[in-house]
Amino acid sequence: MSDAIQPEPQETPDQGPRPMPASQPVLLRALRWGIIATIVLMAVFAGIGWLVSGGEGVVGGLIGTAMGGFFLLLTIGSIAFANRFVESPVYIGIFFGIVLGCWLLKFIAFIVSVLLLRGQPWLDTNVLFFGLIASVLASLVLDVIVVTRSRIPIISESA
């Protein structure tokens, strides 16, 4: 039997609720600018569609830019929504479940929408395609701008 004194485990004081991740304001800013960019691109591609092929072009431009904006904003929105569970002990599992679930939902929705819209006489698929590509590129540019202009601390306050 050892007479050495065993140190007692140190109790850590309750640190209170976990703060929202520092990236949350950046995500919300990207979401806001993404919505604005999608609306602007919808107007631009509706005009381009009208000039290219009349009513079918307007429909193609509106659907293409709306699809691109919706799918890309769904990703940002799912991350921002998943951050609301930061206080949960299984936060990482919830976070990845929500984000990956949204990605799977987007993939299925994209395939279904492509199959349903293929060959429709009331739709110019070329304008739809270019509207979709333009909205994806605009979203990527906006995300880069928002992230590079953000100020996210790299050292946590608890350290």
Buried (B, 14 or more C-beta within 10 A) or exposed (E): EEEEEEEEEEEEEEEEEEEEBBBBBBBBBBBBBBBEBBEEBBEBBBEBBBEBBEEBBBBBBBBBBBBBBBBBBBBBBBBBBBBBBBEEEEBEEBBEEBBEEBBEEBEEBEEEBEEEBEEBEEBBBBBBEBBBEBBBEBBEEBBEEBBEEBEEEEEEEEE
